Amino acid sequence: MEDKLLIWRFKYGSRDALCRIYEKYEDDMLTLAISLLNDVSTAEDVVHDVFVSFAESAEKLKLNGSLKGYLATCVANLARDKIRARRRQPAELDEAELVGSASNDPPQSIMCDEELQQLNYAMAQLSYTQREVIILHLRGGMTFKAIAKSQGTSINTIQSRYRYGLDKLRSLLDGEVKK
Amino acid sequence: MKPAEKIEKLIKRLHFKASAEMHDRTLNDAVEAQAKSKKTKPAKIEPSIWRTIIKSRMRKLVAAVVVIAVLIGIYQVGGARAAFGQVTQAVRTSLTRLKEFVIEIRTREAAPPPRLAPVRHAVPMIDTSKCGYGIQYDLFLVQGEQADLRNFFEKQDIKFTPTTNNTNICYAILDGDKAERFISFSQSSNEIKLLATPRLILRDGKEAMLGSADLAGSGGLAFAVAGTLVDDNEQIDLSFSFYNGETGIEIPSIRIKTAEVVLIRAVKTATATGDDGSNKENAKKENDIFILIRIKVLSPT
């Protein structure tokens, strides 16, 4: 209910509603973006751009699902664009730091837990499509159906990506433990 | 091998916190972008709202009319403006969340006037010794023809301005005298019956959300109001959102003096159909409801 009211107020120009929405989902979206991109500064740019676009789109905004899901989809779409740009400019962005290895950057990360750092490193080894499904489902709170719809693909494909992604994560993390 | 559930749990634990710099930069840019894209929607004046309602009844054979009036007044307790200043200064630009304030209004044709369901709310009555300011709701049921009420509005030259996005909902700013007369009228008139005067606490905070939509059951009406209160040298900016779960109104900013009140009236029309599918014309007036809401600024001790 709160999100519905916030969205409704936001659509009618409420600054307070925008601030409330931003503060409510800022960290979630940042976590999502960092998990997808493995690059803190690019992730921050993505979250920034998503919220600025969101603020501009008040009058056109039509939400069918949840607000969090909508924002997560926006973050994922923009992150995908960044990944494509990264492929086009490999020299520039391939050097981006993995969050898992950026433990000397405490303001951004509260991943003090070694296990989480291992996980984050393993996540970086997954294909982007697998990582995206896993993150959108587990961190974005989106259903497989919603993810499939947002990506224009079948739900079976999404579920396969999720399953194979998790299997690969398990193998990778097992490898980490054995070391 | 780690079980999948453990990995899922681990991923759910992933959490990054935005830096203060990023927070400020993004928020400022977003607010600026919103301000740039915002278009001003001028309010249309609709002086004869009652006539419109009557037309609507006649033409469309409206069977039930629910009228909700929200009277929001801000005044001091104890009459000390200094105290008011202290309070509002303390809660400047404050919105505080109120939880689970649900009002259900049931309209039933050919039945006794609907009881405005006692307000269910989680917040206890105001303890004035502990809070900064509070909201008092005077909930009234309007019965009968409402001729006196219409006359009252005409005599007092109270004209309503439609809100920006819904012509069925309008508001009027009443000066202190008119506000007192309206309250006196509500006490003396047989057309208005006081049902409840619940109070809720507004503590220092950022947001006030009053109510939640709970439209369980047909004919139910629930609403939410969010309000902002800003004191500026005895001028007060109020902004309200009125939301019934599906639609609502937004009154972004009304500037009033401390003694003034804002009377907000929402008109909901519905057409009841008979067993044979025909419209019924006469199931209406007993179901009219007024809700008066006043914000009372309470002196902290």
Interface residues (C-beta under 8 A of the other chain):
Chain A: M1 E2 K4 L5 W8 R9 Y12 G13 S14 R15 D16 L18 C19 R20 Y22 E23 E26 D27 L30 T31 I34 S35 V40 A43 E44 V47 H48 F51 V52 S53 F54 A55 E56 S57 A58 E59 V99 P107 Q108 S109 I110 M111 D113 E115 L116 L119 N120 M123 I134 I135 L138 R139 L166 L169 R170 S171 L173 D174 V177
Chain B: M1 K2 P3 A4 I7 E8 L10 I11 K12 R13 L14 H15 F16 K17 A18 S19 M22 H23 R25 T26 L27 D29 A30 V31 A33 Q34 A35 K36 S37 K38 K39 L95 T164 N165 K206 E207 M209 S212 A213 A224 A226 T228 S239 S241 Y243 G245 G248 E250 P252
